[in-house]
Amino acid sequence: MDGHQALGRYGEDLAARYLCDRGMTILERNWRCAEGEIDLVALDGDCLVICEVKTRRGTGAGDPLEAVTWQKARRLRRLAAAYLRTRPGSVPDVRIDVIGVLARPGSRPLVRHVVAVGA
């Protein structure tokens, strides 16, 4: 695993722990299909949460949350639909969240959670 992949894994681990600490249940990590990958799939009560995680070491390339453009949000909606097609039964409420992790060397990581992007 290279440094970029390790940083991404670290951010996803923090994000999963953050969501669990807030009462959510992680259903899937790194769920893949032909259209792409969902970082985290969680359950928040009766709501299915599709969560994109962006991790950066600094803000030189922008804030981690800025990496989720409207195009990426649209792609996440398509991935959510693909995920639901693999799960029989009723369609639950679904939302798309983004977690930005700023992991500056020598500092505690900063985790920011945006609920229901593009809603």
Buried (B, 14 or more C-beta within 10 A) or exposed (E): EEEEEEBBBBBBBBBBEBBEEEEBEBBEBEBEEEEEEBBBBBBBEEBBBBBBBBBBBEEEEEBBBEBBEEEBBEBBBEBBEBBBEEEEEEEEEBBBBBBBBBBEEEEEEEBBBBBEBBE
